Structure formats: structure tokens, C-alpha cells
């Protein structure tokens, strides 16, 4: 069975994706910054893990044993500085992709 990691799992798209995957019977690991805000994600087949794209040390364990990643996390908004947007949306995504390659994740789906 394919286990998927969903980043941004408490967001609008990520939370719905977690629910759809779980309802289809697929195991899901939901990466969340605040596990206390992940109550709606808690259901059979969903493993909620704490992690943050701003904390690179929290990411390696998240990809272990994962076959597919849906990368839904990112920063958007008119108030972001270009440096802040780049740090998360480019550099953290690059690190996540490198970790996925090292963990031999078979597929990454990137939403932007």
C-alpha cells in the first residue's frame, strides 16, 4: 500500500486531500506545524506528525517510509517579503525534494 506524506495538511487543499486519501483507504502522514490544530485530520489511517518547513531538522523523519509526497505547504500573501517567500517556497521546497530523493520517494506532487 502506498503511504503518502501531505505537507500543509491543515490548509484548505491539504486538509481535504488528507481526508480524501484516508477515505479511499490509503495511509497518510500529515505534516503539521501545530498538532493541536490538527483535530480535524485525526481519523483512522492518518498519522499526524509535527514538522515545519522553517525547521529543516523536522523534515527527514517525515519522509522515511513514504512512497508519495503531496507538497501543499507554502507561503502566500501580499505582505511577504521576497526573501521570506524564497526561504520557504524555494529553499525549503528544494530541501524537501532532496530529502525525498535520499529516501527514495517514488513521486512528488507539488502544488503552487
N, CA, C and O atoms as a MOPAC input file, in Angstrom:
PM7 MOZYME 1SCF
protein

 N      0.84900 1    -1.18100 1     0.00000 1
 C      0.00000 1     0.00000 1     0.00000 1
 C      0.89000 1     1.23800 1     0.00000 1
 O      1.89600 1     1.28500 1     0.70800 1
 N      0.52900 1     2.21300 1    -0.77400 1
 C      1.27400 1     3.46000 1    -0.87600 1
 C      0.94700 1     4.36500 1     0.29300 1
 O     -0.21800 1     4.66300 1     0.55900 1
 N      1.98800 1     4.80100 1     0.99000 1
 C      1.80600 1     5.76900 1     2.05900 1
 C      2.20600 1     7.13700 1     1.53600 1
 O      3.27900 1     7.30800 1     0.95700 1
 N      1.32100 1     8.11500 1     1.74900 1
 C      1.56200 1     9.47200 1     1.26200 1
 C      1.85100 1    10.41500 1     2.41100 1
 O      1.25900 1    10.30800 1     3.48500 1
 N      2.76600 1    11.33500 1     2.17400 1
 C      3.00500 1    12.44700 1     3.07000 1
 C      2.32900 1    13.66300 1     2.46700 1
 O      2.49500 1    13.94400 1     1.28000 1
 N      1.56700 1    14.38600 1     3.27600 1
 C      0.94100 1    15.62800 1     2.82700 1
 C      1.50700 1    16.76000 1     3.67400 1
 O      1.30200 1    16.79700 1     4.88700 1
 N      2.22600 1    17.69200 1     3.03000 1
 C      2.67100 1    18.89700 1     3.73000 1
 C      1.55700 1    19.92700 1     3.63200 1
 O      0.74700 1    19.89100 1     2.70500 1
 N      1.51900 1    20.83300 1     4.57800 1
 C      0.42500 1    21.80800 1     4.57800 1
 C     -0.90800 1    21.14500 1     4.85200 1
 O     -1.93900 1    21.56000 1     4.32300 1
 N     -0.88600 1    20.11500 1     5.67700 1
 C     -2.06400 1    19.26500 1     5.86800 1
 C     -3.21500 1    19.95000 1     6.58600 1
 O     -4.34400 1    19.46400 1     6.51900 1
 N     -2.96800 1    21.06400 1     7.27300 1
 C     -4.08000 1    21.76700 1     7.91500 1
 C     -4.63000 1    22.88300 1     7.03600 1
 O     -5.58800 1    23.55500 1     7.42000 1
 N     -4.04500 1    23.08600 1     5.87900 1
 C     -4.51100 1    24.12800 1     4.97700 1
 C     -5.75700 1    23.71000 1     4.20300 1
 O     -6.24600 1    22.58900 1     4.34600 1
 N     -6.25400 1    24.61400 1     3.39500 1
 C     -7.50200 1    24.38700 1     2.65000 1
 C     -7.39800 1    23.15600 1     1.75200 1
 O     -8.23600 1    22.25900 1     1.83800 1
 N     -6.40100 1    23.10500 1     0.91100 1
 C     -6.25200 1    21.97700 1    -0.01000 1
 C     -5.71900 1    20.75300 1     0.71900 1
 O     -6.23700 1    19.64900 1     0.54700 1
 N     -4.68100 1    20.94600 1     1.53500 1
 C     -4.05800 1    19.82600 1     2.22300 1
 C     -5.01800 1    19.04400 1     3.09400 1
 O     -4.98700 1    17.81300 1     3.09400 1
 N     -5.87100 1    19.73300 1     3.83700 1
 C     -6.80300 1    19.03200 1     4.73000 1
 C     -7.81300 1    18.20800 1     3.94600 1
 O     -8.18700 1    17.11600 1     4.37500 1
 N     -8.24700 1    18.70700 1     2.83000 1
 C     -9.20000 1    17.96400 1     2.00100 1
 C     -8.52500 1    16.77300 1     1.32400 1
 O     -9.13700 1    15.71900 1     1.14800 1
 N     -7.27400 1    16.94900 1     0.95200 1
 C     -6.52000 1    15.85100 1     0.35600 1
 C     -6.29400 1    14.73700 1     1.37100 1
 O     -6.45800 1    13.56200 1     1.04200 1
 N     -5.92100 1    15.09000 1     2.60300 1
 C     -5.74000 1    14.08900 1     3.65700 1
 C     -7.02800 1    13.29800 1     3.83800 1
 O     -7.00300 1    12.06900 1     3.90300 1
 N     -8.14200 1    13.99400 1     3.91900 1
 C     -9.43100 1    13.32600 1     4.10900 1
 C     -9.74200 1    12.38800 1     2.93600 1
 O    -10.16000 1    11.25000 1     3.14800 1
 N     -9.54000 1    12.85800 1     1.71000 1
 C     -9.84200 1    12.03700 1     0.53300 1
 C     -8.96200 1    10.79200 1     0.47200 1
 O     -9.44800 1     9.70400 1     0.16300 1
 N     -7.67800 1    10.94200 1     0.76400 1
 C     -6.78400 1     9.79000 1     0.75800 1
 C     -7.18700 1     8.78200 1     1.83300 1
 O     -7.23500 1     7.57900 1     1.57500 1
 N     -7.47400 1     9.27600 1     3.03300 1
 C     -7.86000 1     8.38100 1     4.12900 1
 C     -9.17700 1     7.67400 1     3.82700 1
 O     -9.32800 1     6.48700 1     4.11400 1
 N    -10.11700 1     8.39300 1     3.25600 1
 C    -11.40800 1     7.78400 1     2.93200 1
 C    -11.28600 1     6.73100 1     1.84100 1
 O    -12.11500 1     5.82400 1     1.75200 1
 N    -10.24800 1     6.84900 1     1.00400 1
 C    -10.02800 1     5.83900 1    -0.03300 1
 C     -9.23400 1     4.65000 1     0.50100 1
 O     -8.95000 1     3.70200 1    -0.23100 1
 N     -8.88000 1     4.71100 1     1.78800 1
 C     -8.17700 1     3.59400 1     2.40900 1
 C     -6.66500 1     3.67300 1     2.34400 1
 O     -5.98100 1     2.72500 1     2.73100 1
 N     -6.13200 1     4.78500 1     1.86300 1
 C     -4.67900 1     4.93200 1     1.77100 1
 C     -4.11400 1     5.51300 1     3.06400 1
 O     -4.67000 1     6.46800 1     3.60700 1
 N     -3.01600 1     4.94700 1     3.56100 1
 C     -2.38600 1     5.52400 1     4.74700 1
 C     -1.76600 1     6.88400 1     4.42300 1
 O     -1.19200 1     7.08300 1     3.35300 1
 N     -1.89600 1     7.81000 1     5.36800 1
 C     -1.43000 1     9.18000 1     5.16100 1
 C     -0.62400 1     9.63200 1     6.37700 1
 O     -0.99800 1     9.37500 1     7.52100 1
 N      0.47800 1    10.30400 1     6.10500 1
 C      1.21700 1    11.00500 1     7.15000 1
 C      0.99500 1    12.49200 1     6.88800 1
 O      1.36300 1    13.00500 1     5.83100 1
 N      0.39600 1    13.17500 1     7.85000 1
 C      0.06700 1    14.58700 1     7.71200 1
 C      1.10000 1    15.41900 1     8.45800 1
 O      1.21100 1    15.32100 1     9.68000 1
 N      1.84900 1    16.23000 1     7.73800 1
 C      2.85700 1    17.08900 1     8.34200 1
 C      2.19600 1    18.40100 1     8.74500 1
 O      1.64600 1    19.11400 1     7.90600 1
 N      2.25400 1    18.71400 1    10.04000 1
 C      1.61100 1    19.92400 1    10.56000 1
 C      2.57400 1    20.66800 1    11.47300 1
 O      3.39200 1    20.05300 1    12.15700 1
 N      2.47300 1    21.99400 1    11.48100 1
 C      3.29600 1    22.78800 1    12.40500 1
 C      2.76900 1    22.66500 1    13.82700 1
 O      3.54800 1    22.59300 1    14.77700 1
 N      1.46100 1    22.64200 1    13.97500 1
 C      0.84400 1    22.63600 1    15.29200 1
 C     -0.11700 1    21.45300 1    15.41100 1
 O     -1.24500 1    21.52700 1    14.92300 1
 N      0.31000 1    20.37000 1    16.04900 1
 C     -0.57400 1    19.20300 1    16.18200 1
 C     -1.88400 1    19.52200 1    16.90500 1
 O     -2.89100 1    18.84600 1    16.69100 1
 N     -1.87300 1    20.54000 1    17.75200 1
 C     -3.09600 1    20.93700 1    18.44000 1
 C     -4.16000 1    21.47200 1    17.50100 1
 O     -5.34600 1    21.45400 1    17.83100 1
 N     -3.75100 1    21.94600 1    16.34000 1
 C     -4.69300 1    22.48600 1    15.34800 1
 C     -5.07100 1    21.44400 1    14.30600 1
 O     -5.69000 1    21.76900 1    13.29300 1
 N     -4.69700 1    20.18700 1    14.55500 1
 C     -4.91200 1    19.14000 1    13.54700 1
 C     -6.04100 1    18.19700 1    13.92100 1
 O     -6.10900 1    17.08300 1    13.40200 1
 N     -6.92600 1    18.62000 1    14.80700 1
 C     -8.00300 1    17.74400 1    15.25900 1
 C     -8.85000 1    17.18400 1    14.13400 1
 O     -9.24800 1    16.02000 1    14.17600 1
 N     -9.13100 1    18.00000 1    13.12600 1
 C     -9.97400 1    17.54600 1    12.01900 1
 C     -9.29500 1    16.48200 1    11.16900 1
 O     -9.96300 1    15.77100 1    10.41900 1
 N     -7.97600 1    16.36600 1    11.27900 1
 C     -7.24200 1    15.37800 1    10.48100 1
 C     -7.21700 1    14.00600 1    11.14200 1
 O     -6.96400 1    12.99800 1    10.48300 1
 N     -7.47400 1    13.97100 1    12.41100 1
 C     -7.34000 1    12.71800 1    13.16700 1
 C     -8.47700 1    11.76800 1    12.83500 1
 O     -9.63900 1    11.99900 1    13.17100 1
 N     -8.09700 1    10.69300 1    12.16300 1
 C     -9.02600 1     9.65000 1    11.74500 1
 C     -8.21600 1     8.40100 1    11.46800 1
 O     -6.99400 1     8.47700 1    11.34100 1
 N     -8.86600 1     7.25300 1    11.37100 1
 C     -8.11400 1     6.03000 1    11.06300 1
 C     -7.32000 1     6.18100 1     9.76200 1
 O     -7.81900 1     6.70900 1     8.76800 1
 N     -6.09700 1     5.71500 1     9.79500 1
 C     -5.24800 1     5.75700 1     8.61200 1
 C     -4.42300 1     7.01400 1     8.47300 1
 O     -3.62300 1     7.12700 1     7.54400 1
 N     -4.60300 1     7.98200 1     9.39300 1
 C     -3.86000 1     9.23500 1     9.31100 1
 C     -2.91800 1     9.34300 1    10.50300 1
 O     -3.33700 1     9.27500 1    11.65900 1
 N     -1.63900 1     9.51200 1    10.19600 1
 C     -0.62000 1     9.74600 1    11.21000 1
 C     -0.25900 1    11.22700 1    11.16600 1
 O      0.25900 1    11.71200 1    10.16000 1
 N     -0.52600 1    11.93500 1    12.23600 1
 C     -0.19800 1    13.35600 1    12.31500 1
 C      1.19400 1    13.48600 1    12.92100 1
 O      1.45100 1    12.98800 1    14.01700 1
 N      2.09800 1    14.16600 1    12.19300 1
 C      3.45300 1    14.38900 1    12.68900 1
 C      3.76300 1    15.87900 1    12.66300 1
 O      3.35000 1    16.60100 1    11.75600 1
 N      4.49100 1    16.31900 1    13.66700 1
 C      4.85800 1    17.71800 1    13.74400 1
 C      6.08900 1    17.97700 1    12.90400 1
 O      7.06800 1    17.23300 1    12.96600 1
 N      6.03300 1    19.03300 1    12.12200 1
 C      7.15700 1    19.44100 1    11.29700 1
 C      6.89500 1    20.81100 1    10.72700 1
 O      5.75300 1    21.26600 1    10.67600 1
 N      7.94800 1    21.46600 1    10.30000 1
 C      7.82800 1    22.83600 1     9.81100 1
 C      8.88200 1    23.05300 1     8.73900 1
 O     10.05000 1    22.71600 1     8.93400 1
 N      8.48100 1    23.60700 1     7.62600 1
 C      9.43800 1    23.89400 1     6.55700 1
 C     10.50400 1    24.88200 1     7.00900 1
 O     11.57900 1    24.94200 1     6.41300 1
 N     10.22500 1    25.65800 1     8.05200 1
 C     11.21400 1    26.60100 1     8.57600 1
 C     12.19800 1    25.92300 1     9.53000 1
 O     13.16200 1    26.54400 1     9.97600 1
 N     11.95200 1    24.64500 1     9.84100 1
 C     12.84300 1    23.87900 1    10.71500 1
 C     13.31100 1    22.64200 1     9.95500 1
 O     12.68900 1    21.58400 1    10.05600 1
 N     14.39500 1    22.76200 1     9.19900 1
 C     14.85800 1    21.64900 1     8.37500 1
 C     15.08100 1    20.35000 1     9.14400 1
 O     14.93400 1    19.26800 1     8.57600 1
 N     15.43300 1    20.43900 1    10.41900 1
 C     15.68800 1    19.22400 1    11.19300 1
 C     14.41900 1    18.42100 1    11.44400 1
 O     14.49400 1    17.25600 1    11.83500 1
 N     13.25000 1    19.02900 1    11.22400 1
 C     11.98800 1    18.32100 1    11.45200 1
 C     11.52200 1    17.53600 1    10.22900 1
 O     10.52900 1    16.81200 1    10.30300 1
 N     12.21600 1    17.66800 1     9.11900 1
 C     11.74600 1    17.07300 1     7.87200 1
 C     12.26400 1    15.67200 1     7.54700 1
 O     11.50800 1    14.88200 1     6.98100 1
 N     13.50700 1    15.32100 1     7.87100 1
 C     14.00000 1    13.99600 1     7.44900 1
 C     13.13800 1    12.83300 1     7.92900 1
 O     12.85200 1    11.92500 1     7.14900 1
 N     12.72200 1    12.83800 1     9.17700 1
 C     11.90400 1    11.73700 1     9.68600 1
 C     10.54400 1    11.66600 1     9.00400 1
 O      9.94200 1    10.59600 1     8.91600 1
 N     10.06300 1    12.80600 1     8.52400 1
 C      8.73100 1    12.83700 1     7.90100 1
 C      8.68800 1    12.03800 1     6.60600 1
 O      7.63600 1    11.50100 1     6.25800 1
 N      9.80500 1    11.94300 1     5.88000 1
 C      9.79600 1    11.26700 1     4.58000 1
 C     10.18600 1     9.78800 1     4.65300 1
 O     10.06600 1     9.06400 1     3.66500 1
 N     10.64900 1     9.34400 1     5.81300 1
 C     11.06200 1     7.93700 1     5.96100 1
 C      9.86100 1     7.02100 1     5.77600 1
 O      8.83800 1     7.18700 1     6.44000 1
 N      9.98800 1     6.05500 1     4.87000 1
 C      8.92500 1     5.08600 1     4.64000 1
 C      7.78100 1     5.58700 1     3.77600 1
 O      6.74200 1     4.93400 1     3.67400 1
 N      7.96600 1     6.73100 1     3.16100 1
 C      6.92700 1     7.35000 1     2.32400 1
 C      7.18800 1     7.00500 1     0.85700 1
 O      8.33100 1     7.01300 1     0.40000 1
 N      6.11800 1     6.70500 1     0.13300 1
 C      6.25500 1     6.42100 1    -1.29800 1
 C      5.83000 1     7.60800 1    -2.17500 1
 O      6.24700 1     7.71800 1    -3.32800 1
 N      4.99200 1     8.49700 1    -1.61100 1
 C      4.47400 1     9.60900 1    -2.41800 1
 C      4.31000 1    10.82400 1    -1.50600 1
 O      3.85300 1    10.70100 1    -0.36900 1
 N      4.69000 1    12.00200 1    -2.01700 1
 C      4.55300 1    13.24800 1    -1.27100 1
 C      3.67400 1    14.20000 1    -2.05400 1
 O      3.86300 1    14.40300 1    -3.25400 1
 N      2.71200 1    14.77800 1    -1.36000 1
 C      1.91900 1    15.88300 1    -1.88900 1
 C      2.37000 1    17.12300 1    -1.13000 1
 O      2.06800 1    17.27800 1     0.05300 1
 N      3.08900 1    17.99700 1    -1.80700 1
 C      3.65100 1    19.18800 1    -1.15700 1
 C      2.68300 1    20.34700 1    -1.34900 1
 O      2.69700 1    21.03200 1    -2.37200 1
 N      1.84300 1    20.54700 1    -0.33800 1
 C      0.80600 1    21.59000 1    -0.37500 1
 C      1.17300 1    22.80200 1     0.47500 1
 O      0.45100 1    23.79800 1     0.46400 1
 N      2.27700 1    22.73700 1     1.20700 1
 C      2.66200 1    23.83200 1     2.09700 1
 C      3.35600 1    24.93600 1     1.32200 1
 O      4.05000 1    24.68800 1     0.33600 1
 N      3.15700 1    26.14200 1     1.78200 1
 C      3.82600 1    27.28500 1     1.18500 1
 C      3.30200 1    28.56800 1     1.77900 1
 O      2.27500 1    28.57800 1     2.45600 1
 N      4.00000 1    29.63400 1     1.52700 1
 C      3.57200 1    30.94800 1     1.99500 1
 C      3.03700 1    31.74800 1     0.82100 1
 O      3.64700 1    31.79200 1    -0.24700 1
 N      1.90400 1    32.37200 1     1.03000 1
 C      1.31400 1    33.24800 1     0.01800 1
 C      0.83200 1    34.51100 1     0.70800 1
 O      0.51600 1    34.48500 1     1.89700 1
 N      0.77400 1    35.59800 1    -0.01200 1
 C      0.24100 1    36.83300 1     0.53100 1
 C      1.01000 1    38.03700 1     0.03700 1
 O      2.18600 1    37.95300 1    -0.31700 1
 N      0.31700 1    39.15300 1     0.02200 1
 C      0.91900 1    40.40200 1    -0.43200 1
 C      1.90000 1    40.97700 1     0.57800 1
 O      2.72200 1    41.82500 1     0.22900 1
 N      1.82400 1    40.52600 1     1.82200 1
 C      2.65400 1    41.08500 1     2.88500 1
 C      4.04000 1    40.43500 1     2.97200 1
 O      4.89100 1    40.90600 1     3.72700 1
 N      4.27400 1    39.37700 1     2.22100 1
 C      5.54700 1    38.65500 1     2.29900 1
 C      6.66200 1    39.44200 1     1.62700 1
 O      6.47000 1    40.06400 1     0.58200 1
 N      7.81900 1    39.39800 1     2.24500 1
 C      8.98800 1    39.95300 1     1.57300 1
 C      9.48000 1    38.90800 1     0.56300 1
 O      9.22600 1    37.71600 1     0.74000 1
 N     10.16900 1    39.33600 1    -0.47500 1
 C     10.70900 1    38.36200 1    -1.42800 1
 C     11.64000 1    37.35600 1    -0.75800 1
 O     11.67100 1    36.18800 1    -1.14300 1
 N     12.39800 1    37.80300 1     0.24300 1
 C     13.31500 1    36.90300 1     0.94100 1
 C     12.54700 1    35.83600 1     1.72300 1
 O     12.92700 1    34.66600 1     1.71600 1
 N     11.47700 1    36.23600 1     2.39200 1
 C     10.67400 1    35.29300 1     3.16400 1
 C     10.00600 1    34.27100 1     2.24500 1
 O     10.00600 1    33.07500 1     2.53600 1
 N      9.44500 1    34.73900 1     1.15100 1
 C      8.80300 1    33.83900 1     0.19700 1
 C      9.82200 1    32.86400 1    -0.38900 1
 O      9.53200 1    31.67700 1    -0.54200 1
 N     11.00000 1    33.35600 1    -0.71300 1
 C     12.03700 1    32.48500 1    -1.27900 1
 C     12.50000 1    31.43800 1    -0.26600 1
 O     12.69900 1    30.27700 1    -0.62300 1
 N     12.67100 1    31.83800 1     0.98400 1
 C     13.15800 1    30.92500 1     2.02100 1
 C     12.23900 1    29.71000 1     2.16400 1
 O     12.71700 1    28.58400 1     2.29600 1
 N     10.94700 1    29.93100 1     2.13700 1
 C     10.00300 1    28.83200 1     2.32000 1
 C      9.63000 1    28.18800 1     0.99100 1
 O      9.73300 1    26.97000 1     0.84600 1
 N      9.20500 1    28.97700 1     0.03200 1
 C      8.65500 1    28.42900 1    -1.20900 1
 C      9.70700 1    27.88300 1    -2.17000 1
 O      9.38400 1    27.08700 1    -3.05200 1
 N     10.94500 1    28.29800 1    -2.01000 1
 C     12.00500 1    27.79900 1    -2.89300 1
 C     13.00100 1    26.94400 1    -2.11100 1
 O     13.17900 1    25.76100 1    -2.40100 1
 N     13.64200 1    27.55000 1    -1.12700 1
 C     14.72400 1    26.84400 1    -0.43300 1
 C     14.21500 1    25.65200 1     0.39300 1
 O     14.81000 1    24.57500 1     0.35200 1
 N     13.13100 1    25.83700 1     1.13100 1
 C     12.59100 1    24.71100 1     1.91500 1
 C     12.04000 1    23.62600 1     1.00100 1
 O     12.15200 1    22.43900 1     1.30400 1
 N     11.44800 1    24.02900 1    -0.11100 1
 C     10.94900 1    23.03600 1    -1.06500 1
 C     12.11200 1    22.25900 1    -1.67200 1
 O     12.01800 1    21.04500 1    -1.85200 1
 N     13.19300 1    22.94100 1    -1.98600 1
 C     14.37100 1    22.26100 1    -2.51600 1
 C     14.89800 1    21.24300 1    -1.51100 1
 O     15.23500 1    20.12100 1    -1.88900 1
 N     14.97500 1    21.62300 1    -0.23400 1
 C     15.43300 1    20.69200 1     0.79500 1
 C     14.50300 1    19.49300 1     0.87800 1
 O     14.96900 1    18.35600 1     0.95600 1
 N     13.20300 1    19.72500 1     0.86300 1
 C     12.24500 1    18.62200 1     0.91000 1
 C     12.44700 1    17.67700 1    -0.26900 1
 O     12.40600 1    16.45900 1    -0.09600 1
 N     12.66200 1    18.21700 1    -1.45300 1
 C     12.89000 1    17.38000 1    -2.63700 1
 C     14.17700 1    16.56800 1    -2.50400 1
 O     14.21900 1    15.40000 1    -2.89300 1
 N     15.21400 1    17.17800 1    -1.96100 1
 C     16.46300 1    16.44800 1    -1.74600 1
 C     16.27200 1    15.31800 1    -0.74100 1
 O     16.80000 1    14.22300 1    -0.93200 1
 N     15.52200 1    15.57500 1     0.32700 1
 C     15.23400 1    14.53300 1     1.31300 1
 C     14.41400 1    13.41200 1     0.69000 1
 O     14.64300 1    12.23600 1     0.97200 1
 N     13.46700 1    13.77400 1    -0.14900 1
 C     12.65100 1    12.75900 1    -0.83500 1
 C     13.51800 1    11.88900 1    -1.73300 1
 O     13.33300 1    10.67300 1    -1.78000 1
 N     14.45200 1    12.49200 1    -2.44000 1
 C     15.34700 1    11.72000 1    -3.30400 1
 C     16.19400 1    10.77000 1    -2.46000 1
 O     16.37700 1     9.60900 1    -2.82500 1
 N     16.70200 1    11.25600 1    -1.34800 1
 C     17.52100 1    10.41800 1    -0.47700 1
 C     16.74100 1     9.28300 1     0.15800 1
 O     17.29500 1     8.21700 1     0.43000 1
 N     15.44100 1     9.51000 1     0.39900 1
 C     14.57800 1     8.48600 1     0.99900 1
 C     13.92200 1     7.61000 1    -0.06200 1
 O     13.10500 1     6.74600 1     0.25500 1
 N     14.28300 1     7.83600 1    -1.31800 1
 C     13.74600 1     7.07100 1    -2.44700 1
 C     12.22100 1     7.13900 1    -2.54500 1
 O     11.55400 1     6.14200 1    -2.82000 1
 N     11.68700 1     8.34600 1    -2.31300 1
 C     10.25900 1     8.58300 1    -2.52100 1
 C     10.00300 1     8.48800 1    -4.02100 1
 O     10.71700 1     9.09300 1    -4.82000 1
 N      8.98600 1     7.72800 1    -4.39500 1
 C      8.73000 1     7.46300 1    -5.80600 1
 C      8.10600 1     8.60900 1    -6.58100 1
 O      8.33500 1     8.74400 1    -7.78300 1
 N      7.32000 1     9.43400 1    -5.90500 1
 C      6.61700 1    10.50900 1    -6.62300 1
 C      6.39400 1    11.67800 1    -5.68800 1
 O      6.04800 1    11.50800 1    -4.51900 1
 N      6.60100 1    12.87400 1    -6.23100 1
 C      6.29300 1    14.11700 1    -5.50800 1
 C      5.35000 1    14.91300 1    -6.37300 1
 O      5.61700 1    15.14500 1    -7.55200 1
 N      4.23700 1    15.33400 1    -5.78000 1
 C      3.27700 1    16.20300 1    -6.44700 1
 C      3.38400 1    17.57100 1    -5.76300 1
 O      3.14000 1    17.69300 1    -4.56200 1
 N      3.74400 1    18.57900 1    -6.52800 1
 C      3.98700 1    19.91000 1    -5.97300 1
 C      2.86500 1    20.83700 1    -6.39600 1
 O      2.61200 1    21.02200 1    -7.58600 1
 N      2.20000 1    21.41300 1    -5.42000 1
 C      1.14900 1    22.39300 1    -5.69700 1
 C      1.72000 1    23.77400 1    -5.48200 1
 O      2.38300 1    24.02600 1    -4.47600 1
 N      1.46800 1    24.67300 1    -6.41800 1
 C      1.95500 1    26.03100 1    -6.22700 1
 C      0.95600 1    27.02100 1    -6.81600 1
 O      1.17800 1    28.23100 1    -6.75900 1

